[in-house]
Amino acid sequence: MKYKVTTLLTALLLFNTSVMAMDLDTCDYSSILQPVEDSNIETMQDTLLQSQELLSVSQNLLTISLQLLNSAETVNTAYINAMLRLSDDIGIMADRIGEMADRIIATELQIGIMADRILETQRIQSQNLALTQSNLLKAQENFNNLLIQLTQSQ
């Protein structure tokens, strides 16, 4: 950016210099040698005022260009620093997400182990229930047989 502004100002300076040189080549020197009249003095004063205004505008342009150049360097530095901080924050957040994913996987494995234990417990309990039902049925049959034998013996 610094080189672009410097190049632009150099180009403007060269252009103005070449315009002034052309004006000197085409200048009519006979008007300079003539006696000075009041209207010529006023014209010279107007020209002098315009030159001073142009000088003031040029100085303002130079000041603005320098401010723009300095602010551009500051903005670029601030922009880069902000981007680096943002990238760092994104990296920290990605690490935390990775840690949470690891915890979720570990929890999922524990849930799977617990589910397997529940299924095994359910299978054992189903076998116990079937055995209990079988024992109850056998006890009822034995009780019925005993009742039958008691009624027949009386």
Residue pairs with C-beta under 8 A, 6 or more apart in sequence:
1 69
1 72
1 73
2 69
2 73
5 65
5 68
5 69
9 62
9 65
